[in-house]
């Protein structure tokens, strides 16, 4: 039972390159989230998905796209990376009902040169 | 719009001393409130949550927080700090649908021997 997994753990890109960050859960929950964490700014929501096939924008969606093709996976794509997207990216899963706890993945540290 | 303010980006206490980390929120509706802890190079882990039940909430590792509506605060406390408490702490707020979570900028706790 791995919980929430993210790949890759580290990535270095050049400006203009594209990449997809992968997130997968084995917890069978509906809601999934993508955040970015920058020093002194806490976590900011990029996109979230309330269920398979649905996605909505968060606070900072510009420059990102997401895909939720099935319940288990939620991917984040950078089409043309910019240095401002250098950050640590976290995926999270919400355990609903009376629990309402978010479970976080270990993060992906992305550097854009 | 909801927002969370954490006063003090860095807090330093001696081992055995009281820990007090401050969190104030702004919300147009009664919110759900959370405290998370992040150890270096890891994802976030839930410490405790307020979901409109008891105003004094007890969490893991001896931490507790009190919801004070009149002060719009949800401060985190621990009577006696331990070296293992050194980490970064985040306060977060969400509405009842939990579609979006808003995080504070974080407080790094340093515990001196």
Interface residues (C-beta under 8 A of the other chain):
Chain A: X4 X31 X33 X35 X40 X41 X42 X43 X44 X45 X48 X50 X56 X58 X59 X90 X92 X94 X96 X98 X100 X101 X102 X104 X105 X106 X107
Chain B: X4 X6 X9 X32 X34 X41 X42 X43 X44 X45 X46 X49 X51 X90 X92 X94 X98 X99 X100 X101 X102 X103 X104 X105 X106
